Amino acid sequence: MQGRIWEPYEADGAVVWGIATRETRDRVQAYTEALGVSFPVLLDETGEVDRMYDLLFAFPTGAYPQDFVIGTDGRIVYASNEPDVEAIEEAVVSELAE
């Protein structure tokens, strides 16, 4: 599965969480099980995380999934709604180098 690009960086402190926004626990569990997701997925049923990061309309299409890399200081250092493994990895490496 493509979603394991962070694993080589775990020993360096990289942590991966998924955040399911405005979805039910049952729906998220079915989705993650079907995809074989291997990282924890947090529930944001009320959309609080979206509001914290001002993500209500992060991308004009509103398309999901959306990928974000949050830096060690809590700021967004990468955001996209089109998977770009190379760019995600570059953001992780850059953040871990700081």
C-alpha positions in Angstrom: 0.0 0.0 0.0 1.3 3.4 -1.0 0.3 5.1 2.3 3.4 3.8 4.3 5.9 6.4 3.2 6.4 7.6 6.8 7.6 4.3 8.2 11.3 4.9 7.4 11.0 8.1 9.4 9.3 6.7 12.6 12.6 6.3 14.4 13.4 9.9 13.7 10.1 11.0 15.3 7.7 11.1 12.4 4.1 10.4 13.6 1.2 9.8 11.3 -2.5 10.2 12.1 -5.5 10.3 9.9 -8.3 12.7 10.9 -11.8 11.8 9.7 -13.8 15.0 9.7 -17.6 15.1 10.1 -18.0 11.3 9.7 -19.3 8.6 12.0 -17.1 6.1 13.8 -18.8 3.2 11.9 -18.2 4.8 8.5 -14.6 5.6 9.3 -13.9 2.1 10.6 -15.4 0.5 7.5 -13.4 2.8 5.2 -10.1 2.3 7.0 -10.5 -1.5 7.2 -11.3 -1.7 3.5 -8.2 0.3 2.7 -5.9 -1.5 5.2 -4.9 1.8 6.9 -2.1 1.1 9.3 -2.0 4.3 11.3 -4.5 5.7 13.9 -7.4 7.7 12.6 -8.8 10.3 14.9 -12.5 11.3 14.7 -13.3 14.9 14.3 -17.1 14.5 14.2 -17.8 18.2 14.8 -15.2 19.6 12.4 -13.2 21.3 15.2 -9.8 20.4 13.6 -11.0 21.9 10.3 -11.8 25.1 12.1 -8.5 25.1 14.0 -6.5 25.0 10.8 -9.1 27.0 8.8 -9.6 24.0 6.5 -13.3 24.3 5.9 -12.6 25.2 2.3 -8.9 24.2 2.0 -9.3 23.2 -1.6 -11.7 24.7 -4.1 -13.1 21.3 -5.1 -13.6 20.2 -1.5 -12.3 16.8 -2.7 -11.2 14.2 -0.2 -8.9 12.7 0.9 -6.7 15.7 1.6 -3.1 15.3 2.6 -1.4 17.5 5.1 2.0 17.5 6.8 2.0 19.3 10.1 5.4 20.6 11.2 6.9 20.2 14.7 5.6 23.7 15.5 2.0 22.9 14.5 1.9 24.7 11.2 0.9 23.2 7.9 4.1 22.6 5.8 2.4 20.6 3.0 -1.2 20.4 1.8 -2.7 18.8 -1.3 -5.8 16.9 -2.4 -3.9 15.1 -5.1 -1.6 12.4 -3.8 2.1 13.3 -4.3 4.2 10.9 -2.5 7.5 12.6 -3.4 6.3 16.0 -2.2 5.0 14.5 1.1 8.3 12.7 1.7 10.2 15.9 1.0 8.1 17.8 3.5 8.7 15.1 6.2 12.4 15.0 5.6 12.7 18.8 5.7 10.7 19.0 8.9 12.8 16.2 10.6 16.0 18.0 9.6 15.1 21.1 11.5 
